[in-house]
Amino acid sequence: MADLVTLCPNLNFPLYIVVPESRTNKVKKELKRPTFKNLKLDKKCRYIILEKLLEKWDVIREFATEPSALKSISQSCDTE
């Protein structure tokens, strides 16, 4: 993600990482690193727990019309 944002600093869409629940602590730790904070990735990037995504997949696939629909099942490091 850091490389992507560095190469394309004007990205204007949400960034999501899908991660198994067992790896959420690793994702939080990485997003809180100084490199990510300097790029404001800790605020731009959210993560979705894989199991939660799979649980809601049929509803999302059927009713979601915009990427922002994922925000309701995602989590952010800056609010924790």
Backbone torsions as a table, in degrees:
resi	resn	phi	psi	omega
1	MET	NA	-39.8	-179.2
2	ALA	-61.4	-42.3	178.4
3	ASP	-63.4	-43.6	180.0
4	LEU	-59.3	-48.9	-178.7
5	VAL	-68.5	-34.3	177.4
6	THR	-66.7	-42.8	-179.3
7	LEU	-74.8	-29.3	-177.5
8	CYS	-130.7	71.8	-173.2
9	PRO	-66.2	-16.8	-177.5
10	ASN	-97.3	19.0	177.3
11	LEU	-57.2	134.9	-176.3
12	ASN	-130.3	49.5	175.7
13	PHE	-144.4	157.6	-176.8
14	PRO	-67.8	146.4	176.7
15	LEU	-112.9	130.2	-179.8
16	TYR	-128.2	141.9	171.7
17	ILE	-113.3	130.0	176.1
18	VAL	-100.0	126.8	-172.2
19	VAL	-141.7	141.0	173.9
20	PRO	-63.0	148.5	-178.8
21	GLU	-53.5	-34.5	-178.7
22	SER	-65.3	-14.8	-177.9
23	ARG	-110.6	8.0	-176.7
24	THR	-62.0	-37.5	179.1
25	ASN	-62.3	-37.3	177.8
26	LYS	-64.0	-44.5	179.5
27	VAL	-62.8	-46.7	179.1
28	LYS	-58.4	-44.7	-179.8
29	LYS	-61.4	-44.8	-179.4
30	GLU	-65.6	-43.0	-178.4
31	LEU	-69.0	-17.4	178.5
32	LYS	-93.2	-0.1	178.4
33	ARG	-66.5	151.2	-179.3
34	PRO	-54.1	-38.9	179.2
35	THR	-57.7	-45.4	-178.7
36	PHE	-72.1	-37.4	178.0
37	LYS	-64.9	-41.3	178.9
38	ASN	-60.9	-33.3	178.8
39	LEU	-89.3	0.8	-177.2
40	LYS	61.2	24.5	177.0
41	LEU	-68.2	-25.8	177.8
42	ASP	-64.6	-19.6	177.8
43	LYS	-103.6	-30.8	-177.1
44	LYS	-83.0	-29.5	-172.4
45	CYS	-105.7	132.9	177.0
46	ARG	-119.2	162.3	177.1
47	TYR	-122.5	151.1	179.6
48	ILE	-121.5	129.0	177.2
49	ILE	-75.1	125.2	-175.0
50	LEU	-51.5	-45.8	-177.7
51	GLU	-62.5	-36.5	178.2
52	LYS	-69.3	-39.9	177.4
53	LEU	-61.9	-45.5	179.7
54	LEU	-64.1	-37.4	178.8
55	GLU	-63.0	-37.9	-176.2
56	LYS	-99.5	0.9	-171.4
57	TRP	-53.5	-48.4	-176.8
58	ASP	-61.7	-41.0	179.0
59	VAL	-67.1	-44.5	179.4
60	ILE	-61.5	-47.9	-178.3
61	ARG	-60.8	-38.0	-176.6
62	GLU	-80.7	-40.2	-170.2
63	PHE	-110.7	-19.7	-177.4
64	ALA	-72.3	126.4	-179.8
65	THR	-112.9	-10.0	-179.9
66	GLU	-140.5	154.1	178.4
67	PRO	-57.9	-26.3	-179.2
68	SER	-62.7	-16.2	177.2
69	ALA	-61.4	-26.4	179.3
70	LEU	-72.2	-20.9	-177.2
71	LYS	-59.1	-34.0	-177.5
72	SER	-66.0	-23.5	178.6
73	ILE	-108.7	5.5	-179.3
74	SER	-99.7	167.6	179.4
75	GLN	-130.6	154.9	-178.6
76	SER	-124.2	142.9	177.9
77	CYS	-72.3	-27.4	-175.9
78	ASP	-78.1	-7.0	177.5
79	THR	-107.3	6.0	-177.8
80	GLU	-107.1	NA	NA
